[in-house]
Amino acid sequence: MTAKEKAKELVSKFMNIDSDSKMFDGFNMPLFYSQRCALIAVGEIINSLTIKNYSDANNYEYWNKVKYEIEKL
């Protein structure tokens, strides 16, 4: 999956949080908040890769591209 596709998928998941949740009946989060949530999630992934001194530079680069694509939406 490309970084752009992953960015759209993550934001979409946050926009439609009612799919498996009984707490929110038909609630759709606005795009701005969905983007912020997706950026927080991706930021946590990037931080975990940094903290673990993860040697896979491609994975680190991929998630940074996803972050960039979310910011562009």
PyMOL Python script that loads the backbone (N, CA, C, O; Angstrom):
from pymol import cmd

cmd.read_pdbstr("""\
ATOM      1  N   MET A   1       0.838  -1.165   0.000  1.00  0.00           N
ATOM      2  CA  MET A   1       0.000   0.000   0.000  1.00  0.00           C
ATOM      3  C   MET A   1       0.891   1.239   0.000  1.00  0.00           C
ATOM      4  O   MET A   1       1.858   1.328   0.756  1.00  0.00           O
ATOM      5  N   THR A   2       0.549   2.177  -0.852  1.00  0.00           N
ATOM      6  CA  THR A   2       1.351   3.400  -0.909  1.00  0.00           C
ATOM      7  C   THR A   2       1.090   4.250   0.342  1.00  0.00           C
ATOM      8  O   THR A   2       0.111   4.043   1.059  1.00  0.00           O
ATOM      9  N   ALA A   3       1.972   5.190   0.578  1.00  0.00           N
ATOM     10  CA  ALA A   3       1.817   6.092   1.726  1.00  0.00           C
ATOM     11  C   ALA A   3       0.532   6.909   1.593  1.00  0.00           C
ATOM     12  O   ALA A   3      -0.158   7.151   2.584  1.00  0.00           O
ATOM     13  N   LYS A   4       0.218   7.325   0.395  1.00  0.00           N
ATOM     14  CA  LYS A   4      -1.005   8.104   0.161  1.00  0.00           C
ATOM     15  C   LYS A   4      -2.251   7.273   0.456  1.00  0.00           C
ATOM     16  O   LYS A   4      -3.197   7.765   1.071  1.00  0.00           O
ATOM     17  N   GLU A   5      -2.250   6.039   0.025  1.00  0.00           N
ATOM     18  CA  GLU A   5      -3.380   5.143   0.291  1.00  0.00           C
ATOM     19  C   GLU A   5      -3.534   4.887   1.791  1.00  0.00           C
ATOM     20  O   GLU A   5      -4.649   4.881   2.313  1.00  0.00           O
ATOM     21  N   LYS A   6      -2.417   4.676   2.477  1.00  0.00           N
ATOM     22  CA  LYS A   6      -2.440   4.431   3.918  1.00  0.00           C
ATOM     23  C   LYS A   6      -2.951   5.658   4.656  1.00  0.00           C
ATOM     24  O   LYS A   6      -3.726   5.533   5.604  1.00  0.00           O
ATOM     25  N   ALA A   7      -2.528   6.836   4.233  1.00  0.00           N
ATOM     26  CA  ALA A   7      -2.985   8.084   4.847  1.00  0.00           C
ATOM     27  C   ALA A   7      -4.508   8.204   4.725  1.00  0.00           C
ATOM     28  O   ALA A   7      -5.191   8.500   5.705  1.00  0.00           O
ATOM     29  N   LYS A   8      -5.029   7.976   3.537  1.00  0.00           N
ATOM     30  CA  LYS A   8      -6.473   8.055   3.318  1.00  0.00           C
ATOM     31  C   LYS A   8      -7.214   7.006   4.140  1.00  0.00           C
ATOM     32  O   LYS A   8      -8.280   7.284   4.688  1.00  0.00           O
ATOM     33  N   GLU A   9      -6.655   5.807   4.227  1.00  0.00           N
ATOM     34  CA  GLU A   9      -7.280   4.736   5.002  1.00  0.00           C
ATOM     35  C   GLU A   9      -7.359   5.096   6.488  1.00  0.00           C
ATOM     36  O   GLU A   9      -8.402   4.915   7.118  1.00  0.00           O
ATOM     37  N   LEU A  10      -6.270   5.599   7.040  1.00  0.00           N
ATOM     38  CA  LEU A  10      -6.245   5.960   8.460  1.00  0.00           C
ATOM     39  C   LEU A  10      -7.229   7.079   8.769  1.00  0.00           C
ATOM     40  O   LEU A  10      -7.988   6.988   9.735  1.00  0.00           O
ATOM     41  N   VAL A  11      -7.223   8.124   7.967  1.00  0.00           N
ATOM     42  CA  VAL A  11      -8.140   9.245   8.197  1.00  0.00           C
ATOM     43  C   VAL A  11      -9.582   8.764   8.067  1.00  0.00           C
ATOM     44  O   VAL A  11     -10.444   9.159   8.852  1.00  0.00           O
ATOM     45  N   SER A  12      -9.842   7.923   7.088  1.00  0.00           N
ATOM     46  CA  SER A  12     -11.184   7.387   6.887  1.00  0.00           C
ATOM     47  C   SER A  12     -11.642   6.570   8.091  1.00  0.00           C
ATOM     48  O   SER A  12     -12.803   6.651   8.491  1.00  0.00           O
ATOM     49  N   LYS A  13     -10.745   5.792   8.664  1.00  0.00           N
ATOM     50  CA  LYS A  13     -11.105   4.993   9.841  1.00  0.00           C
ATOM     51  C   LYS A  13     -11.502   5.880  11.010  1.00  0.00           C
ATOM     52  O   LYS A  13     -12.431   5.551  11.747  1.00  0.00           O
ATOM     53  N   PHE A  14     -10.822   6.987  11.186  1.00  0.00           N
ATOM     54  CA  PHE A  14     -11.181   7.900  12.270  1.00  0.00           C
ATOM     55  C   PHE A  14     -12.466   8.666  11.963  1.00  0.00           C
ATOM     56  O   PHE A  14     -13.204   9.025  12.880  1.00  0.00           O
ATOM     57  N   MET A  15     -12.738   8.915  10.700  1.00  0.00           N
ATOM     58  CA  MET A  15     -13.966   9.622  10.333  1.00  0.00           C
ATOM     59  C   MET A  15     -15.198   8.760  10.603  1.00  0.00           C
ATOM     60  O   MET A  15     -16.260   9.276  10.950  1.00  0.00           O
ATOM     61  N   ASN A  16     -15.051   7.466  10.443  1.00  0.00           N
ATOM     62  CA  ASN A  16     -16.186   6.548  10.564  1.00  0.00           C
ATOM     63  C   ASN A  16     -16.005   5.622  11.754  1.00  0.00           C
ATOM     64  O   ASN A  16     -15.955   4.403  11.594  1.00  0.00           O
ATOM     65  N   ILE A  17     -15.909   6.187  12.931  1.00  0.00           N
ATOM     66  CA  ILE A  17     -15.637   5.382  14.112  1.00  0.00           C
ATOM     67  C   ILE A  17     -16.850   4.624  14.616  1.00  0.00           C
ATOM     68  O   ILE A  17     -16.741   3.847  15.565  1.00  0.00           O
ATOM     69  N   ASP A  18     -17.999   4.836  14.002  1.00  0.00           N
ATOM     70  CA  ASP A  18     -19.207   4.175  14.479  1.00  0.00           C
ATOM     71  C   ASP A  18     -19.349   2.743  13.983  1.00  0.00           C
ATOM     72  O   ASP A  18     -20.265   2.045  14.416  1.00  0.00           O
ATOM     73  N   SER A  19     -18.488   2.286  13.104  1.00  0.00           N
ATOM     74  CA  SER A  19     -18.676   0.977  12.483  1.00  0.00           C
ATOM     75  C   SER A  19     -18.689  -0.170  13.486  1.00  0.00           C
ATOM     76  O   SER A  19     -19.497  -1.088  13.345  1.00  0.00           O
ATOM     77  N   ASP A  20     -17.824  -0.146  14.487  1.00  0.00           N
ATOM     78  CA  ASP A  20     -17.769  -1.226  15.466  1.00  0.00           C
ATOM     79  C   ASP A  20     -18.033  -0.743  16.884  1.00  0.00           C
ATOM     80  O   ASP A  20     -17.835  -1.493  17.840  1.00  0.00           O
ATOM     81  N   SER A  21     -18.463   0.463  17.026  1.00  0.00           N
ATOM     82  CA  SER A  21     -18.612   1.044  18.357  1.00  0.00           C
ATOM     83  C   SER A  21     -20.075   1.220  18.720  1.00  0.00           C
ATOM     84  O   SER A  21     -20.863   1.738  17.929  1.00  0.00           O
ATOM     85  N   LYS A  22     -20.432   0.788  19.919  1.00  0.00           N
ATOM     86  CA  LYS A  22     -21.793   0.997  20.405  1.00  0.00           C
ATOM     87  C   LYS A  22     -21.918   2.355  21.093  1.00  0.00           C
ATOM     88  O   LYS A  22     -23.024   2.801  21.397  1.00  0.00           O
ATOM     89  N   MET A  23     -20.782   3.011  21.339  1.00  0.00           N
ATOM     90  CA  MET A  23     -20.799   4.298  22.022  1.00  0.00           C
ATOM     91  C   MET A  23     -21.261   5.428  21.110  1.00  0.00           C
ATOM     92  O   MET A  23     -21.882   6.385  21.573  1.00  0.00           O
ATOM     93  N   PHE A  24     -20.967   5.325  19.838  1.00  0.00           N
ATOM     94  CA  PHE A  24     -21.276   6.400  18.903  1.00  0.00           C
ATOM     95  C   PHE A  24     -22.244   5.884  17.860  1.00  0.00           C
ATOM     96  O   PHE A  24     -21.854   5.136  16.964  1.00  0.00           O
ATOM     97  N   ASP A  25     -23.474   6.266  17.966  1.00  0.00           N
ATOM     98  CA  ASP A  25     -24.498   5.805  17.034  1.00  0.00           C
ATOM     99  C   ASP A  25     -24.552   6.735  15.827  1.00  0.00           C
ATOM    100  O   ASP A  25     -25.168   7.800  15.880  1.00  0.00           O
ATOM    101  N   GLY A  26     -23.916   6.331  14.761  1.00  0.00           N
ATOM    102  CA  GLY A  26     -23.933   7.111  13.532  1.00  0.00           C
ATOM    103  C   GLY A  26     -23.082   8.365  13.575  1.00  0.00           C
ATOM    104  O   GLY A  26     -23.346   9.311  12.833  1.00  0.00           O
ATOM    105  N   PHE A  27     -22.074   8.395  14.423  1.00  0.00           N
ATOM    106  CA  PHE A  27     -21.217   9.573  14.573  1.00  0.00           C
ATOM    107  C   PHE A  27     -20.099   9.561  13.552  1.00  0.00           C
ATOM    108  O   PHE A  27     -19.385   8.567  13.418  1.00  0.00           O
ATOM    109  N   ASN A  28     -19.941  10.662  12.829  1.00  0.00           N
ATOM    110  CA  ASN A  28     -18.833  10.819  11.898  1.00  0.00           C
ATOM    111  C   ASN A  28     -18.009  12.012  12.347  1.00  0.00           C
ATOM    112  O   ASN A  28     -18.528  13.117  12.503  1.00  0.00           O
ATOM    113  N   MET A  29     -16.723  11.778  12.554  1.00  0.00           N
ATOM    114  CA  MET A  29     -15.829  12.838  13.004  1.00  0.00           C
ATOM    115  C   MET A  29     -15.465  13.737  11.818  1.00  0.00           C
ATOM    116  O   MET A  29     -15.218  13.230  10.724  1.00  0.00           O
ATOM    117  N   PRO A  30     -15.427  15.046  12.011  1.00  0.00           N
ATOM    118  CA  PRO A  30     -15.017  15.952  10.925  1.00  0.00           C
ATOM    119  C   PRO A  30     -13.588  15.649  10.453  1.00  0.00           C
ATOM    120  O   PRO A  30     -12.770  15.109  11.198  1.00  0.00           O
ATOM    121  N   LEU A  31     -13.317  16.010   9.205  1.00  0.00           N
ATOM    122  CA  LEU A  31     -12.022  15.722   8.584  1.00  0.00           C
ATOM    123  C   LEU A  31     -10.855  16.250   9.413  1.00  0.00           C
ATOM    124  O   LEU A  31      -9.878  15.531   9.622  1.00  0.00           O
ATOM    125  N   PHE A  32     -10.938  17.489   9.887  1.00  0.00           N
ATOM    126  CA  PHE A  32      -9.826  18.071  10.639  1.00  0.00           C
ATOM    127  C   PHE A  32      -9.451  17.206  11.844  1.00  0.00           C
ATOM    128  O   PHE A  32      -8.273  16.929  12.074  1.00  0.00           O
ATOM    129  N   TYR A  33     -10.453  16.785  12.606  1.00  0.00           N
ATOM    130  CA  TYR A  33     -10.185  15.972  13.796  1.00  0.00           C
ATOM    131  C   TYR A  33      -9.710  14.571  13.433  1.00  0.00           C
ATOM    132  O   TYR A  33      -8.883  13.986  14.132  1.00  0.00           O
ATOM    133  N   SER A  34     -10.232  14.046  12.350  1.00  0.00           N
ATOM    134  CA  SER A  34      -9.782  12.736  11.877  1.00  0.00           C
ATOM    135  C   SER A  34      -8.313  12.780  11.478  1.00  0.00           C
ATOM    136  O   SER A  34      -7.557  11.851  11.762  1.00  0.00           O
ATOM    137  N   GLN A  35      -7.915  13.860  10.822  1.00  0.00           N
ATOM    138  CA  GLN A  35      -6.510  14.038  10.450  1.00  0.00           C
ATOM    139  C   GLN A  35      -5.633  14.132  11.689  1.00  0.00           C
ATOM    140  O   GLN A  35      -4.568  13.518  11.746  1.00  0.00           O
ATOM    141  N   ARG A  36      -6.076  14.898  12.682  1.00  0.00           N
ATOM    142  CA  ARG A  36      -5.292  15.054  13.917  1.00  0.00           C
ATOM    143  C   ARG A  36      -5.111  13.705  14.611  1.00  0.00           C
ATOM    144  O   ARG A  36      -4.017  13.394  15.083  1.00  0.00           O
ATOM    145  N   CYS A  37      -6.156  12.917  14.674  1.00  0.00           N
ATOM    146  CA  CYS A  37      -6.067  11.596  15.304  1.00  0.00           C
ATOM    147  C   CYS A  37      -5.120  10.682  14.532  1.00  0.00           C
ATOM    148  O   CYS A  37      -4.308   9.973  15.126  1.00  0.00           O
ATOM    149  N   ALA A  38      -5.230  10.705  13.221  1.00  0.00           N
ATOM    150  CA  ALA A  38      -4.342   9.887  12.391  1.00  0.00           C
ATOM    151  C   ALA A  38      -2.892  10.324  12.559  1.00  0.00           C
ATOM    152  O   ALA A  38      -1.994   9.484  12.606  1.00  0.00           O
ATOM    153  N   LEU A  39      -2.658  11.624  12.648  1.00  0.00           N
ATOM    154  CA  LEU A  39      -1.296  12.126  12.849  1.00  0.00           C
ATOM    155  C   LEU A  39      -0.740  11.701  14.209  1.00  0.00           C
ATOM    156  O   LEU A  39       0.447  11.398  14.325  1.00  0.00           O
ATOM    157  N   ILE A  40      -1.581  11.676  15.221  1.00  0.00           N
ATOM    158  CA  ILE A  40      -1.135  11.210  16.534  1.00  0.00           C
ATOM    159  C   ILE A  40      -0.742   9.739  16.457  1.00  0.00           C
ATOM    160  O   ILE A  40       0.294   9.341  16.990  1.00  0.00           O
ATOM    161  N   ALA A  41      -1.568   8.933  15.793  1.00  0.00           N
ATOM    162  CA  ALA A  41      -1.282   7.499  15.665  1.00  0.00           C
ATOM    163  C   ALA A  41       0.030   7.268  14.909  1.00  0.00           C
ATOM    164  O   ALA A  41       0.869   6.477  15.339  1.00  0.00           O
ATOM    165  N   VAL A  42       0.198   7.955  13.796  1.00  0.00           N
ATOM    166  CA  VAL A  42       1.419   7.798  12.997  1.00  0.00           C
ATOM    167  C   VAL A  42       2.627   8.324  13.775  1.00  0.00           C
ATOM    168  O   VAL A  42       3.710   7.744  13.701  1.00  0.00           O
ATOM    169  N   GLY A  43       2.450   9.400  14.505  1.00  0.00           N
ATOM    170  CA  GLY A  43       3.528   9.924  15.338  1.00  0.00           C
ATOM    171  C   GLY A  43       3.991   8.903  16.371  1.00  0.00           C
ATOM    172  O   GLY A  43       5.187   8.777  16.635  1.00  0.00           O
ATOM    173  N   GLU A  44       3.044   8.180  16.949  1.00  0.00           N
ATOM    174  CA  GLU A  44       3.396   7.131  17.912  1.00  0.00           C
ATOM    175  C   GLU A  44       4.181   6.003  17.246  1.00  0.00           C
ATOM    176  O   GLU A  44       5.122   5.465  17.829  1.00  0.00           O
ATOM    177  N   ILE A  45       3.792   5.651  16.033  1.00  0.00           N
ATOM    178  CA  ILE A  45       4.523   4.614  15.285  1.00  0.00           C
ATOM    179  C   ILE A  45       5.949   5.082  15.019  1.00  0.00           C
ATOM    180  O   ILE A  45       6.904   4.338  15.239  1.00  0.00           O
ATOM    181  N   ILE A  46       6.087   6.317  14.545  1.00  0.00           N
ATOM    182  CA  ILE A  46       7.417   6.859  14.254  1.00  0.00           C
ATOM    183  C   ILE A  46       8.264   6.910  15.517  1.00  0.00           C
ATOM    184  O   ILE A  46       9.439   6.545  15.495  1.00  0.00           O
ATOM    185  N   ASN A  47       7.666   7.366  16.628  1.00  0.00           N
ATOM    186  CA  ASN A  47       8.404   7.416  17.891  1.00  0.00           C
ATOM    187  C   ASN A  47       8.854   6.041  18.344  1.00  0.00           C
ATOM    188  O   ASN A  47       9.967   5.888  18.848  1.00  0.00           O
ATOM    189  N   SER A  48       8.003   5.038  18.172  1.00  0.00           N
ATOM    190  CA  SER A  48       8.389   3.686  18.596  1.00  0.00           C
ATOM    191  C   SER A  48       9.527   3.147  17.732  1.00  0.00           C
ATOM    192  O   SER A  48      10.382   2.407  18.220  1.00  0.00           O
ATOM    193  N   LEU A  49       9.539   3.514  16.460  1.00  0.00           N
ATOM    194  CA  LEU A  49      10.640   3.085  15.589  1.00  0.00           C
ATOM    195  C   LEU A  49      11.937   3.768  16.003  1.00  0.00           C
ATOM    196  O   LEU A  49      13.006   3.159  15.964  1.00  0.00           O
ATOM    197  N   THR A  50      11.841   5.029  16.398  1.00  0.00           N
ATOM    198  CA  THR A  50      13.013   5.792  16.825  1.00  0.00           C
ATOM    199  C   THR A  50      13.543   5.282  18.157  1.00  0.00           C
ATOM    200  O   THR A  50      14.751   5.106  18.319  1.00  0.00           O
ATOM    201  N   ILE A  51      12.655   5.044  19.107  1.00  0.00           N
ATOM    202  CA  ILE A  51      13.048   4.598  20.445  1.00  0.00           C
ATOM    203  C   ILE A  51      13.728   3.233  20.399  1.00  0.00           C
ATOM    204  O   ILE A  51      14.695   2.984  21.118  1.00  0.00           O
ATOM    205  N   LYS A  52      13.218   2.370  19.557  1.00  0.00           N
ATOM    206  CA  LYS A  52      13.775   1.018  19.460  1.00  0.00           C
ATOM    207  C   LYS A  52      15.033   0.969  18.605  1.00  0.00           C
ATOM    208  O   LYS A  52      15.616  -0.100  18.423  1.00  0.00           O
ATOM    209  N   ASN A  53      15.458   2.117  18.078  1.00  0.00           N
ATOM    210  CA  ASN A  53      16.593   2.161  17.147  1.00  0.00           C
ATOM    211  C   ASN A  53      16.389   1.155  16.020  1.00  0.00           C
ATOM    212  O   ASN A  53      17.296   0.417  15.635  1.00  0.00           O
ATOM    213  N   TYR A  54      15.193   1.157  15.524  1.00  0.00           N
ATOM    214  CA  TYR A  54      14.801   0.213  14.484  1.00  0.00           C
ATOM    215  C   TYR A  54      15.672   0.411  13.258  1.00  0.00           C
ATOM    216  O   TYR A  54      15.812   1.530  12.764  1.00  0.00           O
ATOM    217  N   SER A  55      16.247  -0.655  12.772  1.00  0.00           N
ATOM    218  CA  SER A  55      17.231  -0.548  11.701  1.00  0.00           C
ATOM    219  C   SER A  55      16.623  -0.503  10.299  1.00  0.00           C
ATOM    220  O   SER A  55      17.345  -0.306   9.321  1.00  0.00           O
ATOM    221  N   ASP A  56      15.322  -0.681  10.192  1.00  0.00           N
ATOM    222  CA  ASP A  56      14.689  -0.683   8.879  1.00  0.00           C
ATOM    223  C   ASP A  56      14.351   0.746   8.459  1.00  0.00           C
ATOM    224  O   ASP A  56      13.273   1.253   8.769  1.00  0.00           O
ATOM    225  N   ALA A  57      15.259   1.375   7.769  1.00  0.00           N
ATOM    226  CA  ALA A  57      15.086   2.772   7.345  1.00  0.00           C
ATOM    227  C   ALA A  57      13.895   2.921   6.411  1.00  0.00           C
ATOM    228  O   ALA A  57      13.248   3.968   6.396  1.00  0.00           O
ATOM    229  N   ASN A  58      13.598   1.889   5.632  1.00  0.00           N
ATOM    230  CA  ASN A  58      12.464   1.961   4.710  1.00  0.00           C
ATOM    231  C   ASN A  58      11.145   2.108   5.467  1.00  0.00           C
ATOM    232  O   ASN A  58      10.263   2.860   5.051  1.00  0.00           O
ATOM    233  N   ASN A  59      11.017   1.390   6.574  1.00  0.00           N
ATOM    234  CA  ASN A  59       9.806   1.466   7.384  1.00  0.00           C
ATOM    235  C   ASN A  59       9.660   2.860   7.984  1.00  0.00           C
ATOM    236  O   ASN A  59       8.570   3.432   7.969  1.00  0.00           O
ATOM    237  N   TYR A  60      10.727   3.397   8.500  1.00  0.00           N
ATOM    238  CA  TYR A  60      10.734   4.750   9.078  1.00  0.00           C
ATOM    239  C   TYR A  60      10.365   5.780   8.001  1.00  0.00           C
ATOM    240  O   TYR A  60       9.553   6.674   8.237  1.00  0.00           O
ATOM    241  N   GLU A  61      10.958   5.642   6.849  1.00  0.00           N
ATOM    242  CA  GLU A  61      10.691   6.558   5.740  1.00  0.00           C
ATOM    243  C   GLU A  61       9.238   6.454   5.285  1.00  0.00           C
ATOM    244  O   GLU A  61       8.600   7.467   4.999  1.00  0.00           O
ATOM    245  N   TYR A  62       8.716   5.231   5.218  1.00  0.00           N
ATOM    246  CA  TYR A  62       7.330   5.005   4.811  1.00  0.00           C
ATOM    247  C   TYR A  62       6.365   5.762   5.729  1.00  0.00           C
ATOM    248  O   TYR A  62       5.480   6.470   5.251  1.00  0.00           O
ATOM    249  N   TRP A  63       6.536   5.613   7.048  1.00  0.00           N
ATOM    250  CA  TRP A  63       5.622   6.251   7.992  1.00  0.00           C
ATOM    251  C   TRP A  63       5.766   7.767   7.965  1.00  0.00           C
ATOM    252  O   TRP A  63       4.791   8.476   8.216  1.00  0.00           O
ATOM    253  N   ASN A  64       6.935   8.271   7.674  1.00  0.00           N
ATOM    254  CA  ASN A  64       7.085   9.717   7.515  1.00  0.00           C
ATOM    255  C   ASN A  64       6.357  10.212   6.263  1.00  0.00           C
ATOM    256  O   ASN A  64       5.813  11.316   6.250  1.00  0.00           O
ATOM    257  N   LYS A  65       6.352   9.396   5.222  1.00  0.00           N
ATOM    258  CA  LYS A  65       5.600   9.736   4.011  1.00  0.00           C
ATOM    259  C   LYS A  65       4.100   9.708   4.286  1.00  0.00           C
ATOM    260  O   LYS A  65       3.357  10.558   3.795  1.00  0.00           O
ATOM    261  N   VAL A  66       3.655   8.722   5.076  1.00  0.00           N
ATOM    262  CA  VAL A  66       2.242   8.650   5.452  1.00  0.00           C
ATOM    263  C   VAL A  66       1.851   9.917   6.211  1.00  0.00           C
ATOM    264  O   VAL A  66       0.802  10.504   5.947  1.00  0.00           O
ATOM    265  N   LYS A  67       2.690  10.332   7.144  1.00  0.00           N
ATOM    266  CA  LYS A  67       2.440  11.554   7.915  1.00  0.00           C
ATOM    267  C   LYS A  67       2.305  12.755   6.977  1.00  0.00           C
ATOM    268  O   LYS A  67       1.389  13.564   7.128  1.00  0.00           O
ATOM    269  N   TYR A  68       3.209  12.868   6.017  1.00  0.00           N
ATOM    270  CA  TYR A  68       3.184  13.956   5.052  1.00  0.00           C
ATOM    271  C   TYR A  68       1.874  13.938   4.247  1.00  0.00           C
ATOM    272  O   TYR A  68       1.256  14.980   4.028  1.00  0.00           O
ATOM    273  N   GLU A  69       1.467  12.748   3.818  1.00  0.00           N
ATOM    274  CA  GLU A  69       0.236  12.629   3.016  1.00  0.00           C
ATOM    275  C   GLU A  69      -0.995  12.981   3.847  1.00  0.00           C
ATOM    276  O   GLU A  69      -1.936  13.575   3.321  1.00  0.00           O
ATOM    277  N   ILE A  70      -1.010  12.633   5.119  1.00  0.00           N
ATOM    278  CA  ILE A  70      -2.143  13.003   5.978  1.00  0.00           C
ATOM    279  C   ILE A  70      -2.222  14.516   6.074  1.00  0.00           C
ATOM    280  O   ILE A  70      -3.306  15.094   5.991  1.00  0.00           O
ATOM    281  N   GLU A  71      -1.078  15.157   6.248  1.00  0.00           N
ATOM    282  CA  GLU A  71      -1.037  16.613   6.368  1.00  0.00           C
ATOM    283  C   GLU A  71      -1.535  17.296   5.093  1.00  0.00           C
ATOM    284  O   GLU A  71      -2.072  18.402   5.156  1.00  0.00           O
ATOM    285  N   LYS A  72      -1.364  16.657   3.953  1.00  0.00           N
ATOM    286  CA  LYS A  72      -1.798  17.230   2.671  1.00  0.00           C
ATOM    287  C   LYS A  72      -3.303  17.094   2.434  1.00  0.00           C
ATOM    288  O   LYS A  72      -3.869  17.834   1.630  1.00  0.00           O
ATOM    289  N   LEU A  73      -3.952  16.159   3.122  1.00  0.00           N
ATOM    290  CA  LEU A  73      -5.385  15.923   2.875  1.00  0.00           C
ATOM    291  C   LEU A  73      -6.226  17.133   3.238  1.00  0.00           C
ATOM    292  O   LEU A  73      -7.448  17.102   3.091  1.00  0.00           O
TER     293      LEU A  73
END
""", "prot")
cmd.dss("prot")
cmd.show_as("cartoon", "prot")
cmd.util.cbc("prot")
cmd.orient("prot")
